[in-house]
Amino acid sequence: MASVKEILVQEVERLSEEEARRVLELLRATGGVAERPELSREELIRRATGRAGIRPPDPNARPFRKVKPITCPGIPASELLIHDRR
């Protein structure tokens, strides 16, 4: 027998994009789903600490610097990978 969450996921997957948007708006309006606040770097490190297979970075390490993506002709490799796996 499927759990309540599994049944809910199946029902949500049947919704059109417009229906899903309206349901989400209704849930937010009634307090059923809160907007998720963006987690700070420190909070993410705290949550990851102690999980098997995850080594959080040194808390004093500098964040990665911002980079400008390189643009080139053709299909991006990420899209090719997704296409190949389908």
N, C-alpha and C positions, 0 to 999 in steps of 0.2 A: 504494500500500500504506500502510495506517495505521501510525503510529508506536506504540510501546509505550504511551506516555502516552495517546494517543487511544483505544486499545483499553481501557486501564484506566478511563478516564473513562466510556466507554460501558457497561462492566460495572458500575461503581459506580452509574450512573444507573438501572440495572435493579433494584437492591436496594431492599427495603422499608426504611422508617425503622428498624425493629427490627434488621434484618440489617446495615444500615450502622453502627448503634451498636455491635453486637457485633464487627464487623470493626475498627472504630476502637479499641475496648477491647483487642482482641487485638494490634493493631499497637503500641499504647502499652505493653502489658505486655511485649512482646518487644523493645522499644527501637526499633521501626521508625519511629514517629512521636513526636517529642518535643512536649511542651506548648510552645506559642509564648509566650515571655515578652512582656510588654507593653513596647513600645519607649518610651524617654524622648523628650521633646520635642527634646532636642539630637540624639539619634540619628536621628529622623525628618528634621530639618533637614539633617543631614550627608548622609543618603541622597538627599535631593531635590536637593542642590546639584549643579549641572553638568548636569542633565537638561534637554533641550530643551523649551521651553514652560512650564517650572516656575520660578517665582521664589520661593524660600523667604523667609519673613519675616526681618526684622532679628533676629539672635540676642538682642538686648537688649530687644526688644519684649515688652510684658507679654502674658500669655495672655488670651484672651477671658474675660470674666466669666461666671459662671453665671447663667442666666436661667430663670425659671419659665414653662413653656409656658402659653399661653392656652387655656382649654377653652371650647368653644362647641358648640351643637347641630349635627347634620348630619354628613356624611361628610368626613373630612379631605381636603384638596386633594391630598395625596400619593397617597392611595388612588384618587381620581378620575383622576389623571394615569396611574397604572399601569393602571387599568381601560380608559381611552380608548386606550392604546397596544396593548392586546391584541387 
